[in-house]
């Protein structure tokens, strides 16, 4: 299975945040959308960074409640690891584990086309394992 296969099962569009958006606004968006990270983009197509719940928590630890008045660009991660639609899910899982990250933007020909979370990857692997188990069960039943 490939990243593009996971993207097919997700909602269309990429949720982004503007670099000048305040952290309190971002926190409400993360909660309301039920997501853990967004891509930071000025135009919705090119990536300036990524900001996650983890970045917000670190900001609170470093700056206290004043962090809520700071902007996304103040806390975002600028060196973003990405993947492509052609990447394999097993490779993606290894990359996310090795780098200790939970979200990877999907970039194709320089454009943001999606976001993959560790939850998406695990769901995909569980579906693969379930299918494999069903095939093996069917083979075992057919041999009886």
N, C-alpha and C positions, 0 to 999 in steps of 0.2 A: 504494500500500500504506500502511496505517495502523499505528500502534503496537499496536492491538488484534490485528492479524493476526500480529505478531511474538510477542505474549504467548501466543497459541494454541499456538505451537510449543514453548513452554518448559514446564518442570515447574511444577506447581501449587504455590501457596504463596509466601510472601515470607520470605526469611531475614532475621532481624533480630538485633540485639545490644541488650542492656540497657545503659543508661548507666553502671551500676556494674561492668560486666564488666571484668576486667583485660585489658590489652593482650596479655599472653602467651597467654591463653586465646583471645582474638580471632584472634591470628596462627595458632594451630593450626586454628581453625574455617575461616579463609579458605583455608588449605592443604588441609584435608580436603574441603571443599566444592568446591574448584577454582574459586573466585570471587575477584574483586578488590576488592569493596566490599560493605558491608551497611548497611541502614537502621538507625538507632538509634531505638528505640521502647521506651517503658515498658509499653505494652499490646498491641503487635503490630498496631495499627491506625492510630495517629497517629504522626507523624514528629517526632522531636526534632532529628534531624540525620542525617548520613551519615558513615561512616568507611571509608577505602580504604587499600590498601597504601601509596599515596603519603603519606597522613597518618602512617602508622606510620614510614615511612622518614624523614620530616621530624622526627618525634618522636625518633628515634634520633640524628639529627644535632644536635638541640637539647639533648637530655637524656642521651644515652649509654644504657648498658644499664639505667639506672633506669627508662627508659620502659616496660619490661616489667611493672613493678609499678604503673604508672599505670592509670587507668581510661579506658574509651572516651569518657566525657564530657570528659576532659581534652584529648583530641586531635581529637574529631569536628569536622566542618564544620557550623556551625549555620545558615548561610544557604544553604539547599539549593535548587538549580534543579530543577524538575520538568517532567514532560510529562503529557499526558492520553492516554487510549486513542484519541481522535479525531485526534491530531496525525499529520501525514504524515511518512513516513520521510525524504524529502528535506529537509524543514524540520528534522527532528531531527538529521540529519547536519550541516547547516549550523550549528545551535545548538551542538552538541557541539564542532565544529571551532573556532567563534568563541570559545567560552568555555574551550576547552582542557580539557574534562572527558571522562571515559570512561564515566561511569555516570549515568543519570537515573532517579530513582524515578518510577513511574507512579502518579498520584493521580487518583481519580475521586470526586467529591462528598465531598472531604475525607478519603477513606480510601485507604490504600496498597494498590494491587492488583498491583504488580509492580516489576521493575527491568529497565531496558534498558541493555545495554552497547554500546560502540562495535563490539564483535565481532558482536553481534546485528544491528546496523544494517548492517554490511558484508556479512554473510551474506545478509541480505534483499535488498540491492542486487545482489549477485552472482547470486542466484536470478532476480531480475527481468531482469537483463541476459542471462542464459542463455536464459530463455524468449523474450525479444525476438529474440535471435539465431536460435533455432530457428524462430520464426514467419517471419522474413525468409528463412531458408534454404528453408522449405517453399514460400513464395511464389515464390522464384526457381526452384525445381524444377518447380512447377506451371506456370510460364510457358514452359517449354521445349517 
